[in-house]
Amino acid sequence: MSLVINDEMLDARQAVRRVLGIRPTAPSQAVVNSMVTVSLALGSGNRTEALAALNAPIFTLGPEQTLAVLTNMPFVRRANIATSQAEGAINGTFCALGCLSGM
């Protein structure tokens, strides 16, 4: 993956972490583990278990507020741009400096 896309994805991760109240220094695997636990808990209708997973020290907003954000996730422009660029790289349509149609 290009360095441009890599930098965009790192910026996007920080933007999403800010929205969700995840500490910038939180280990990625801890975040993933918590999010998987939350997803599985909510999928089985266990709100209490989801809130317990969001009570970890990696979260700064508190379980209730974090869950409220997760269930009504706002648009995160930086993440949208980065994931679109990554998709373009995978599909062979990404242009780091912009492209003209038909070129």
LINGIJO-V206769 format. One record per run of one state. SS is the DSSP state (helix for helix, strand for strand, loop for the rest). FROM is the first residue (numbers start at 1). TO is the last residue. If there is no record, write none. Layout:
BEGIN
ss=SS from=FROM to=TO
ss=SS from=FROM to=TO
END
This chain:
BEGIN
ss=loop from=1 to=2
ss=helix from=3 to=20
ss=loop from=21 to=21
ss=strand from=22 to=22
ss=loop from=23 to=27
ss=helix from=28 to=43
ss=loop from=44 to=46
ss=helix from=47 to=53
ss=loop from=54 to=58
ss=strand from=59 to=59
ss=loop from=60 to=62
ss=helix from=63 to=71
ss=loop from=72 to=76
ss=helix from=77 to=91
ss=loop from=92 to=103
END
